[in-house]
Amino acid sequence: MAYDATKMQDWQISEAAEKEMPGHDAWIETLGLEKEEYLPMGRLAKLDFLKIINRLKDKPDGKYVEVTAITPTPLGEGKSTTSVGLMEGLGKRGKNVGGALRQPSGGPTMNVKGTAAGGGNALLIPMTEFSLGLTGDINDIQNAHNLAMVALTARMQHERNYNDEQLARLSKMRRLDIDPTRIEMGWVIDYCVQSLRNIIIGIGGRLDGYTMQSKFGITVGSECMAILSIIRDLADLRDRLDKITVAFDKSGKPVTTGDLEVGGAMTAWMRNTINPTLMCTAEYQPCMVHAGPFANIAVGQSSIIADRIGLKMFDYHVTESGFAADIGFEKFWNVKSRFSGLKPHVSVLTTTIRALKMHGGGPRVVPGKALPEEYTKEDLGLLEKGMDNMIHHINTIRKSGINPVVCVNTFHTDTDAEVEMVRKAAEAAGARCAKSTHWADGGDGALELADAVIEACEDENEFKFLYPLEMKLRDRVEIIAKEVYGADGVSWSPEATQKAKMLEDDPQYADYATMMVKTHLSLTHDPTLKGVPTGWTLPIRDVLIYSGAKFLCPCAGTISLMPGTGSNPAFRRVDVDVNTGKVSGLF
């Protein structure tokens, strides 16, 4: 049943839907699992990836559906809501459907954005568990990452305090001669904490550590999280956790987690994270939650592991890419699909009338204040001006060989004329288009979208990558900037140029993925530029090396791995009923 989303908050809808949520035995039967493949954890469960994939390895894959969006605005586009609503709509059509979404970070959940469970009647449940740690994967990743920093800083202290003979006698360690000015890693915490972006550690005496500048990032930006999203099994995880570059020595040679002999212990912390967590929609379609890497620094997708077993278990498997098609879809296209070997059937481009109006030059939106009337009343002129952003993303998706479906995620204030204008523009650009009211109506509101996706999945597509792996790093960045972002070209800082040349000349980096780092709020590096800017150049200031994940990350503009908490954060509205233990205020 659909709940009245205009009168109930998301956590209240989740609480009501949870009363009929299938139990463990029902899920085992529904999913056709063996009992040992299902690992109960309270009300939730993990799925034993290795056992399931081995049993189903010869079963044909289902249809692979990716969900992306136009360039984000403060008005929201609703990718997660659309992903969940699409699962519900396909369920209403009698399809065996499931999906995989990312785990939300505690930072955005307790900050301005809130949780990422969808919304209204297109919601993942149980919402409280989803929003507050789930089955512990992020905590395990945080511990694994910070253990590497413990190993690094302790090693630096001991190498300072002891000579080579003492090091060998006391702990059988060889001197790594780490350069304190070239530390690549920092610490992580899963909150948005601007005061931890730059810190000094080791203040005190000789026994209080190594005094140096350090930093914190948010846990979901950790390379450990990036690795979880792309691994194929536990052996792959163990191998990659030994290859993370934590620093450089004084001769310029990388110092890795393997050199620190900490990769095995990091794997021990993360051993349970390889198994996806099972949740479901408010209409009880199964959905796995696995991994949660930031899309503007890492791949921004749920895991390859979850997609592999989802395609075996479901006839239609829905997954979501972070941010817009220039970031999330580009990485799904050229990185995740290349790593996984899986071919998508269709991409759904989520858009809203309101967001398109903002891209057309609509007024600024201020949190806590009423929306300007341009976003709640018909304004075809403003909408038409913003249409270029949607068309740009349609064209990006089509370059991969996929014919996209545009989902108009509709609000009650959107008029028929506005929806029809979007439909005509989308179809003229070569996409199918469907109106959807899944937030208000659940699966019943997503039937048009479901039908368009079913139809699109039957199309033959010639999926192809944007560039070959043999292409040099700077050439890859050039083609991404021009073909995906719409830039005239790329400018490299002297430091980035020197680093890029070094990476291009070293054969060990030849097969590393190109993982662009830039703002998600614009097609450009400048978050204030909306729509489809022209006549601009993409500036690259640095290239980060994620040697465990095998990512090279060219950084455009200024972007921080540690977000800040705003002045009116979500945690002010979250509370617990002390009599029942129920959490309220999540959204």
TARANOR-V969724 format. One record per residue. N is the residue number from 1. RES is the residue in one letter. PHI is phi as a letter, one per 40 degrees, with the letter a starting at -180 (NA if undefined). PSI is psi in degrees with one decimal (NA if undefined). D_LAST is the distance of its C-alpha to the last C-alpha in Angstrom with 2 decimals. Layout:
BEGIN
N_RES_PHI_PSI_D_LAST + N_RES_PHI_PSI_D_LAST
END
This chain:
BEGIN
1_M_NA_152.5_20.36 + 2_A_c_136.5_17.83 + 3_Y_c_162.8_15.71 + 4_D_c_93.6_15.51 + 5_A_c_-14.6_12.23 + 6_T_c_-17.1_13.48 + 7_K_b_-15.3_13.67 + 8_M_b_138.1_11.00 + 9_Q_c_162.8_7.26 + 10_D_d_-41.9_5.76 + 11_W_c_-28.0_6.61 + 12_Q_c_-38.9_9.77 + 13_I_c_-43.3_10.68 + 14_S_d_-46.2_10.48 + 15_E_d_-41.2_12.57 + 16_A_c_-42.9_14.97 + 17_A_c_-29.9_15.46 + 18_E_c_-20.3_16.10 + 19_K_c_-27.1_19.18 + 20_E_b_12.2_21.00 + 21_M_c_133.9_19.83 + 22_P_d_146.5_23.10 + 23_G_c_-178.6_24.68 + 24_H_d_-46.8_26.41 + 25_D_c_-38.0_29.71 + 26_A_c_-40.4_28.22 + 27_W_c_-41.2_26.45 + 28_I_d_-43.4_29.74 + 29_E_c_-45.9_31.56 + 30_T_c_-41.7_29.14 + 31_L_c_-4.8_29.03 + 32_G_g_37.1_32.74 + 33_L_c_154.4_32.40 + 34_E_c_150.4_35.00 + 35_K_d_-36.7_34.05 + 36_E_c_-8.9_34.46 + 37_E_c_-8.3_32.06 + 38_Y_b_119.6_29.12 + 39_L_b_92.0_28.07 + 40_P_c_139.8_26.08 + 41_M_a_85.4_23.75 + 42_G_g_-131.3_22.51 + 43_R_c_-15.5_20.40 + 44_L_b_-179.0_20.09 + 45_A_a_152.8_23.00 + 46_K_b_153.9_24.28 + 47_L_b_129.4_26.73 + 48_D_c_97.6_30.06 + 49_F_d_-50.9_30.32 + 50_L_c_-41.0_34.03 + 51_K_c_-41.3_35.19 + 52_I_c_-47.0_33.30 + 53_I_c_-33.7_34.41 + 54_N_c_-38.6_37.95 + 55_R_c_-35.5_38.23 + 56_L_b_11.7_36.87 + 57_K_d_-27.5_38.38 + 58_D_c_-1.9_40.85 + 59_K_c_136.9_38.47 + 60_P_c_147.5_37.83 + 61_D_c_151.8_34.44 + 62_G_c_-168.0_32.22 + 63_K_c_136.0_30.88 + 64_Y_b_112.3_28.71 + 65_V_b_122.1_25.96 + 66_E_b_142.6_24.09 + 67_V_b_128.4_21.18 + 68_T_b_-162.3_21.10 + 69_A_a_170.4_20.56 + 70_I_c_176.4_22.27 + 71_T_c_127.7_21.96 + 72_P_c_150.4_18.43 + 73_T_b_166.8_17.90 + 74_P_c_-14.3_15.37 + 75_L_c_-17.8_14.90 + 76_G_g_142.5_13.37 + 77_E_b_-30.1_15.33 + 78_G_g_47.5_13.09 + 79_K_c_-47.2_15.11 + 80_S_c_-40.8_12.91 + 81_T_c_-41.7_12.26 + 82_T_c_-40.1_16.04 + 83_S_c_-46.5_16.97 + 84_V_c_-43.9_15.42 + 85_G_c_-37.9_16.79 + 86_L_c_-42.2_20.09 + 87_M_d_-42.4_20.37 + 88_E_c_-41.0_19.90 + 89_G_c_-43.0_22.44 + 90_L_c_-34.4_24.89 + 91_G_c_-40.3_24.54 + 92_K_c_-28.3_25.49 + 93_R_c_6.2_28.48 + 94_G_g_17.0_29.56 + 95_K_c_146.9_29.00 + 96_N_c_98.9_28.56 + 97_V_b_147.1_25.36 + 98_G_a_-174.1_22.96 + 99_G_a_-176.4_21.16 + 100_A_a_125.4_20.05 + 101_L_b_164.9_16.97 + 102_R_c_155.1_16.42 + 103_Q_c_133.5_14.80 + 104_P_c_148.9_12.06 + 105_S_c_146.0_13.46 + 106_G_c_-22.9_12.63 + 107_G_c_-63.7_13.58 + 108_P_c_-35.5_10.97 + 109_T_d_-39.1_8.16 + 110_M_c_9.0_9.81 + 111_N_b_-132.0_10.92 + 112_V_c_-38.9_10.24 + 113_K_c_-38.6_8.65 + 114_G_g_-171.5_5.60 + 115_T_c_175.2_5.89 + 116_A_b_41.9_8.27 + 117_A_c_11.7_8.22 + 118_G_g_-151.7_8.97 + 119_G_a_162.5_7.75 + 120_G_f_-131.1_9.72 + 121_N_c_-0.3_12.74 + 122_A_b_74.6_12.72 + 123_L_b_141.8_10.46 + 124_L_c_139.4_11.63 + 125_I_b_155.2_12.35 + 126_P_c_129.5_12.56 + 127_M_c_-36.7_8.92 + 128_T_c_-48.6_9.73 + 129_E_c_-42.3_12.74 + 130_F_d_-40.8_11.37 + 131_S_c_-21.3_9.04 + 132_L_b_58.5_11.86 + 133_G_g_-19.0_15.05 + 134_L_f_-124.1_15.73 + 135_T_b_19.9_19.56 + 136_G_g_7.2_20.37 + 137_D_c_-45.7_21.22 + 138_I_c_-38.3_19.78 + 139_N_c_-41.6_21.53 + 140_D_c_-39.9_24.70 + 141_I_c_-41.8_24.62 + 142_Q_c_-44.2_24.22 + 143_N_c_-41.0_27.20 + 144_A_c_-46.7_29.26 + 145_H_c_-50.2_28.81 + 146_N_c_-25.8_29.58 + 147_L_c_-36.4_32.54 + 148_A_c_-39.1_34.04 + 149_M_c_-35.4_33.83 + 150_V_d_-46.4_35.42 + 151_A_c_-41.5_38.18 + 152_L_c_-51.7_38.70 + 153_T_c_-36.1_38.92 + 154_A_c_-41.7_41.05 + 155_R_c_-42.6_43.35 + 156_M_c_-40.6_43.80 + 157_Q_c_-46.4_44.70 + 158_H_c_-36.0_47.18 + 159_E_c_-30.8_48.80 + 160_R_c_-36.8_49.35 + 161_N_c_-18.8_50.83 + 162_Y_b_150.2_53.08 + 163_N_c_176.4_55.65 + 164_D_d_-42.4_55.82 + 165_E_c_-41.4_58.14 + 166_Q_c_-41.1_56.03 + 167_L_d_-47.3_52.85 + 168_A_c_-39.4_54.65 + 169_R_c_-40.6_56.21 + 170_L_c_-36.9_53.19 + 171_S_a_9.4_50.51 + 172_K_f_35.3_52.13 + 173_M_b_143.2_50.04 + 174_R_c_152.6_51.35 + 175_R_c_126.9_50.62 + 176_L_c_-17.3_47.87 + 177_D_f_52.7_48.68 + 178_I_c_135.6_45.10 + 179_D_c_112.4_44.87 + 180_P_c_-14.0_42.60 + 181_T_c_-2.9_42.09 + 182_R_b_52.2_40.75 + 183_I_c_120.6_37.85 + 184_E_c_-38.4_35.33 + 185_M_c_160.4_32.60 + 186_G_b_-166.2_30.55 + 187_W_c_166.2_28.30 + 188_V_b_150.1_24.61 + 189_I_a_147.9_21.62 + 190_D_c_47.1_18.00 + 191_Y_b_166.6_16.76 + 192_C_c_105.9_17.32 + 193_V_b_89.9_20.56 + 194_Q_c_-27.5_22.92 + 195_S_c_-10.1_25.58 + 196_L_b_5.5_26.16 + 197_R_c_-38.7_26.94 + 198_N_b_120.7_30.63 + 199_I_b_165.5_32.19 + 200_I_b_130.6_35.64 + 201_I_b_164.1_36.19 + 202_G_g_20.1_39.30 + 203_I_c_133.2_40.41 + 204_G_h_-145.6_43.12 + 205_G_c_-168.0_46.22 + 206_R_c_-29.8_47.56 + 207_L_c_4.0_45.60 + 208_D_b_22.3_42.21 + 209_G_h_-169.8_41.42 + 210_Y_b_120.5_42.05 + 211_T_c_121.9_41.41 + 212_M_a_167.3_39.71 + 213_Q_c_141.4_36.87 + 214_S_a_-167.7_33.69 + 215_K_a_163.9_30.01 + 216_F_b_144.7_26.51 + 217_G_b_173.7_24.16 + 218_I_c_143.7_20.67 + 219_T_d_-39.8_21.09 + 220_V_c_-10.7_19.75 + 221_G_c_0.3_22.46 + 222_S_c_147.2_25.10 + 223_E_c_-27.9_27.96 + 224_C_c_-39.3_27.49 + 225_M_c_-41.3_24.15 + 226_A_d_-40.8_25.96 + 227_I_c_-43.8_28.73 + 228_L_d_-34.3_26.58 + 229_S_c_-18.5_25.33 + 230_I_b_-6.2_28.95 + 231_I_c_161.3_31.11 + 232_R_b_-23.8_33.00 + 233_D_a_-176.2_33.69 + 234_L_c_-37.7_34.22 + 235_A_c_-39.8_37.50 + 236_D_c_-42.1_35.90 + 237_L_c_-47.1_33.30 + 238_R_c_-42.1_36.19 + 239_D_c_-44.7_38.22 + 240_R_c_-33.1_35.57 + 241_L_c_-11.0_34.56 + 242_D_c_-8.2_38.22 + 243_K_b_8.9_38.26 + 244_I_c_129.4_35.60 + 245_T_c_116.2_37.33 + 246_V_c_-24.0_36.59 + 247_A_a_-177.4_39.37 + 248_F_b_149.8_42.81 + 249_D_c_179.8_46.14 + 250_K_c_-9.6_48.72 + 251_S_c_0.4_50.41 + 252_G_g_6.5_47.24 + 253_K_c_138.1_46.67 + 254_P_c_141.5_43.11 + 255_V_b_121.1_42.28 + 256_T_b_169.3_40.03 + 257_T_c_-30.3_38.23 + 258_G_c_-40.4_41.23 + 259_D_c_-34.3_43.59 + 260_L_c_-3.7_41.71 + 261_E_f_41.1_41.95 + 262_V_b_-7.8_38.30 + 263_G_c_-38.3_37.08 + 264_G_c_-44.2_37.96 + 265_A_c_-35.5_36.01 + 266_M_c_-40.6_32.96 + 267_T_c_-37.7_33.27 + 268_A_c_-41.3_33.53 + 269_W_c_-36.0_30.16 + 270_M_c_6.9_28.62 + 271_R_d_-33.8_30.69 + 272_N_c_-11.4_27.93 + 273_T_c_-14.5_25.47 + 274_I_c_-14.3_27.53 + 275_N_c_122.5_26.35 + 276_P_c_152.7_23.12 + 277_T_c_136.9_20.60 + 278_L_c_127.0_20.39 + 279_M_b_-166.6_17.28 + 280_C_a_165.4_17.11 + 281_T_c_170.8_15.49 + 282_A_c_-11.2_14.76 + 283_E_b_14.2_18.42 + 284_Y_g_27.4_19.62 + 285_Q_c_137.8_20.73 + 286_P_c_142.5_20.97 + 287_C_a_124.0_19.05 + 288_M_c_148.1_19.92 + 289_V_b_119.5_17.79 + 290_H_a_123.6_20.22 + 291_A_g_162.9_20.48 + 292_G_a_49.0_18.19 + 293_P_c_143.3_20.58 + 294_F_c_138.4_19.82 + 295_A_c_-20.2_21.23 + 296_N_c_1.1_23.01 + 297_I_b_-29.1_25.04 + 298_A_b_-159.4_25.17 + 299_V_c_-22.5_25.12 + 300_G_g_35.3_21.37 + 301_Q_b_158.3_21.54 + 302_S_c_174.3_20.91 + 303_S_c_156.0_24.22 + 304_I_c_-37.1_27.61 + 305_I_d_-49.4_28.03 + 306_A_c_-39.4_25.16 + 307_D_c_-38.7_26.55 + 308_R_c_-44.8_30.05 + 309_I_c_-28.9_29.42 + 310_G_c_-39.9_27.04 + 311_L_c_-21.5_29.88 + 312_K_c_-35.8_32.21 + 313_M_c_-28.8_30.15 + 314_F_b_151.4_28.82 + 315_D_c_-27.0_30.71 + 316_Y_b_121.1_27.75 + 317_H_b_120.4_25.54 + 318_V_b_128.5_22.50 + 319_T_b_162.3_21.28 + 320_E_b_142.7_19.31 + 321_S_b_141.8_20.52 + 322_G_c_146.1_18.63 + 323_F_f_-150.2_18.84 + 324_A_c_178.4_21.63 + 325_A_c_-24.2_24.84 + 326_D_c_-21.9_26.85 + 327_I_b_-68.3_25.01 + 328_G_c_-51.4_23.15 + 329_F_c_-39.7_25.62 + 330_E_d_-39.1_28.58 + 331_K_c_-34.8_27.82 + 332_F_d_-43.7_27.19 + 333_W_c_-54.4_30.49 + 334_N_c_-11.8_32.71 + 335_V_b_-63.8_31.41 + 336_K_c_-47.2_29.41 + 337_S_c_-31.8_31.64 + 338_R_c_-42.6_34.71 + 339_F_c_-39.6_33.83 + 340_S_c_-28.1_32.90 + 341_G_g_11.9_35.64 + 342_L_c_137.8_33.33 + 343_K_b_118.3_33.79 + 344_P_c_150.2_30.90 + 345_H_c_-32.9_31.78 + 346_V_a_152.5_29.37 + 347_S_b_132.0_26.64 + 348_V_b_121.5_24.04 + 349_L_c_108.7_23.35 + 350_T_c_133.3_20.09 + 351_T_a_161.0_20.58 + 352_T_b_153.3_19.60 + 353_I_d_-42.1_22.10 + 354_R_c_-46.2_20.20 + 355_A_c_-39.5_20.14 + 356_L_c_-36.6_23.79 + 357_K_c_-37.9_24.70 + 358_M_c_-40.5_23.40 + 359_H_c_-21.4_25.51 + 360_G_c_2.3_28.32 + 361_G_h_15.6_28.34 + 362_G_c_161.3_25.86 + 363_P_c_158.1_25.07 + 364_R_c_144.1_22.73 + 365_V_b_130.3_19.18 + 366_V_b_121.1_18.36 + 367_P_d_136.1_14.83 + 368_G_g_-10.6_14.82 + 369_K_b_154.4_17.75 + 370_A_c_146.7_18.37 + 371_L_c_137.5_18.86 + 372_P_d_148.7_22.58 + 373_E_c_-18.6_24.33 + 374_E_d_-26.5_25.27 + 375_Y_c_-10.6_21.84 + 376_T_b_-3.2_21.94 + 377_K_b_156.2_25.67 + 378_E_c_129.9_27.93 + 379_D_a_85.4_29.35 + 380_L_c_-30.9_31.14 + 381_G_c_-46.5_32.87 + 382_L_c_-40.9_29.80 + 383_L_c_-43.0_28.24 + 384_E_c_-37.4_31.50 + 385_K_c_-29.6_31.59 + 386_G_c_-5.4_28.27 + 387_M_c_-25.4_29.30 + 388_D_d_-34.0_31.07 + 389_N_c_-43.8_27.91 + 390_M_c_-44.7_27.09 + 391_I_c_-38.5_30.75 + 392_H_d_-45.1_30.94 + 393_H_c_-34.8_28.26 + 394_I_d_-45.8_30.01 + 395_N_c_-37.1_33.19 + 396_T_c_-46.7_31.73 + 397_I_c_-40.2_30.66 + 398_R_c_-26.4_34.05 + 399_K_c_-20.8_35.84 + 400_S_c_-7.5_34.71 + 401_G_g_1.6_36.54 + 402_I_c_139.4_33.51 + 403_N_c_110.4_33.24 + 404_P_c_163.4_29.58 + 405_V_b_122.8_27.62 + 406_V_c_125.8_25.63 + 407_C_b_118.4_22.57 + 408_V_c_98.2_21.95 + 409_N_c_104.0_18.28 + 410_T_c_137.0_19.08 + 411_F_c_159.6_17.72 + 412_H_c_-19.6_19.72 + 413_T_c_-11.0_21.42 + 414_D_c_137.2_22.89 + 415_T_c_160.7_26.56 + 416_D_d_-37.9_28.77 + 417_A_c_-38.5_30.90 + 418_E_c_-44.8_28.10 + 419_V_c_-40.7_26.98 + 420_E_c_-34.7_30.68 + 421_M_c_-42.4_31.24 + 422_V_c_-42.7_28.62 + 423_R_d_-47.1_30.15 + 424_K_c_-40.4_33.64 + 425_A_c_-41.4_32.79 + 426_A_c_-46.5_31.06 + 427_E_c_-36.7_33.98 + 428_A_c_-27.7_36.50 + 429_A_c_-0.5_34.99 + 430_G_g_17.0_35.48 + 431_A_b_152.2_32.11 + 432_R_c_159.6_31.13 + 433_C_a_137.4_28.48 + 434_A_b_136.0_26.30 + 435_K_c_140.9_24.11 + 436_S_a_138.6_21.01 + 437_T_b_40.9_18.76 + 438_H_c_-32.2_16.73 + 439_W_d_-44.7_13.40 + 440_A_c_-36.0_15.40 + 441_D_b_2.5_18.03 + 442_G_g_-143.5_17.10 + 443_G_c_-35.3_20.28 + 444_D_c_-31.2_22.56 + 445_G_c_-8.2_21.03 + 446_A_b_15.8_21.55 + 447_L_c_-40.6_25.21 + 448_E_c_-41.1_26.70 + 449_L_c_-45.0_24.66 + 450_A_d_-43.1_25.65 + 451_D_c_-40.4_29.25 + 452_A_c_-38.3_29.35 + 453_V_c_-42.4_28.11 + 454_I_d_-44.4_30.65 + 455_E_c_-44.3_33.34 + 456_A_c_-32.0_32.52 + 457_C_c_-19.5_32.62 + 458_E_c_-10.1_36.23 + 459_D_c_144.4_37.24 + 460_E_c_129.3_39.37 + 461_N_b_153.7_37.89 + 462_E_b_69.4_39.66 + 463_F_c_129.8_36.91 + 464_K_a_151.1_38.22 + 465_F_c_158.6_37.12 + 466_L_c_-30.9_37.35 + 467_Y_a_155.0_39.77 + 468_P_c_155.9_41.88 + 469_L_c_-24.7_41.40 + 470_E_c_-15.2_44.87 + 471_M_c_138.2_43.77 + 472_K_c_155.1_43.82 + 473_L_d_-51.4_40.67 + 474_R_c_-29.4_41.47 + 475_D_c_-37.6_42.38 + 476_R_c_-46.9_39.08 + 477_V_c_-39.4_37.18 + 478_E_c_-44.9_39.47 + 479_I_c_-34.9_38.82 + 480_I_c_-45.0_35.01 + 481_A_c_-43.3_35.17 + 482_K_c_-47.2_37.47 + 483_E_c_-28.0_36.38 + 484_V_b_-44.2_32.57 + 485_Y_c_-25.5_31.83 + 486_G_g_20.7_34.86 + 487_A_c_159.6_36.48 + 488_D_c_-24.9_40.23 + 489_G_i_-167.4_40.54 + 490_V_b_138.1_39.58 + 491_S_b_137.6_40.90 + 492_W_b_133.6_41.02 + 493_S_c_158.6_41.48 + 494_P_d_-40.3_44.62 + 495_E_c_-43.2_42.64 + 496_A_c_-37.4_40.53 + 497_T_c_-45.9_43.74 + 498_Q_c_-42.4_45.52 + 499_K_c_-42.1_42.72 + 500_A_c_-42.0_42.44 + 501_K_c_-43.1_46.22 + 502_M_c_-43.8_46.19 + 503_L_c_-39.0_43.52 + 504_E_c_-30.8_45.34 + 505_D_c_-14.2_48.62 + 506_D_c_115.3_47.38 + 507_P_c_-20.9_47.41 + 508_Q_c_-19.5_44.89 + 509_Y_c_4.6_42.12 + 510_A_c_-35.0_43.39 + 511_D_b_14.3_40.88 + 512_Y_c_143.3_37.80 + 513_A_c_148.8_34.86 + 514_T_c_112.6_34.14 + 515_M_b_93.4_30.52 + 516_M_c_143.4_30.00 + 517_V_b_112.0_28.02 + 518_K_a_170.7_26.97 + 519_T_c_147.1_24.24 + 520_H_c_-6.9_21.79 + 521_L_c_0.1_21.73 + 522_S_a_156.4_25.26 + 523_L_c_-21.5_27.89 + 524_T_c_-170.3_29.88 + 525_H_c_-8.7_29.53 + 526_D_b_111.3_28.77 + 527_P_c_-14.4_25.11 + 528_T_c_-12.8_26.45 + 529_L_c_109.5_28.43 + 530_K_c_-178.1_26.71 + 531_G_g_-134.1_28.24 + 532_V_b_85.3_31.07 + 533_P_c_149.3_33.04 + 534_T_b_161.8_36.69 + 535_G_g_42.9_39.44 + 536_W_b_162.0_37.59 + 537_T_b_138.0_38.10 + 538_L_c_118.5_35.61 + 539_P_c_127.8_36.42 + 540_I_b_121.3_36.20 + 541_R_b_-18.1_36.52 + 542_D_a_166.9_36.24 + 543_V_b_115.3_35.89 + 544_L_c_147.2_33.95 + 545_I_b_114.3_35.39 + 546_Y_b_86.6_33.28 + 547_S_c_-20.4_36.33 + 548_G_c_-45.1_34.68 + 549_A_c_-17.7_32.35 + 550_K_g_50.9_35.25 + 551_F_b_138.9_33.33 + 552_L_b_125.7_34.88 + 553_C_b_91.6_32.27 + 554_P_c_128.5_33.76 + 555_C_b_121.4_31.81 + 556_A_b_127.6_31.73 + 557_G_g_-157.5_31.28 + 558_T_b_127.0_29.40 + 559_I_a_138.6_26.26 + 560_S_b_142.3_25.01 + 561_L_c_-0.1_23.95 + 562_M_b_100.9_22.11 + 563_P_c_165.8_19.38 + 564_G_b_154.6_19.12 + 565_T_c_134.0_16.53 + 566_G_c_-179.1_16.22 + 567_S_c_-17.2_17.31 + 568_N_b_67.3_14.04 + 569_P_c_158.1_11.76 + 570_A_c_-27.6_8.29 + 571_F_c_-18.5_10.38 + 572_R_c_-19.1_12.03 + 573_R_b_-1.6_9.48 + 574_V_c_135.3_9.16 + 575_D_a_174.1_12.19 + 576_V_b_133.5_14.30 + 577_D_c_114.1_16.59 + 578_V_c_-13.7_19.91 + 579_N_c_-33.9_21.68 + 580_T_b_-18.5_19.57 + 581_G_g_4.7_17.60 + 582_K_c_138.8_14.32 + 583_V_c_135.2_11.14 + 584_S_b_163.4_8.98 + 585_G_g_-6.2_6.38 + 586_L_c_144.5_3.80 + 587_F_a_NA_0.00
END
